[in-house]
Amino acid sequence: MFFLKKKEIPLHDFFPEGFVDIHSHLLPGIDDGAKDIDDSINLIQKMSSYGIKNFITTPHILGDVYPNTPEIIKRKLKEVKDELLRRNILDITIDAAAEYMMDEQFSAILEKNEEILTLKDNLVLVEMSYFSPPINLYDLLFQLQLKGYKPILAHPERYNSYHTNFQNYYTLKRAGCLFQLNLLSLTEQYGKHVQKTTEKLLKENMYDFVGTDTHHQNHLQLLQKVSTKKNLKKIEQLLLKTKQFLK
């Protein structure tokens, strides 16, 4: 009798020890992620059970929708750290950066030389509209790099306007962008077009980092679908590279 090899693997075996999730929304009540401090801790504990114990969480900074500032983010980070200590959860490391929408407000931040929260060193997580990039996209990327920063574009596979012209991705890379894959893009969570674009970007070896982009418990349930031998083979090097954020 022949037995098929089990395709799924436990998530705590999927993530390398010391992996750092560089994209998530775990701070309470400041964007579309964790709703309150209990939600924050529950999300962190669930991710810890998956083997993810290191976080650089990235709340949105998005115009009037999520008008967060470094001060607000740092205050909320302290709230989470204090609560982890209060509950005697001591095996978690968490820091905070931000996911910056490349819009007029971001342009103003650059122009005024305001503080920018980086993932590490000079690495800045940025995003844009899923439906159309800003008219001044390449100027923003140039200005950001002129000030000594390096942009990491969050979930490039999700920008629908680029799906019909893959050449745009090469142009972004030439403009100095690093790419961060959303793990759930390996599934149909965001749509088949996103999944297809993800596969092509992986094939072209265009990704630099990977993150969960966790907002809520549903995302963590869906994350279990990603944990297959096939997917691990595709992104193992990205997982290992992202782990280096702690060094």
Summary of the structure (lengths in Angstrom):
residues: 247
radius of gyration: 17.9
end to end distance: 48.1
largest distance: 69.8
contacts: 768
relative contact order: 0.16
helix: 45%
strand: 16%
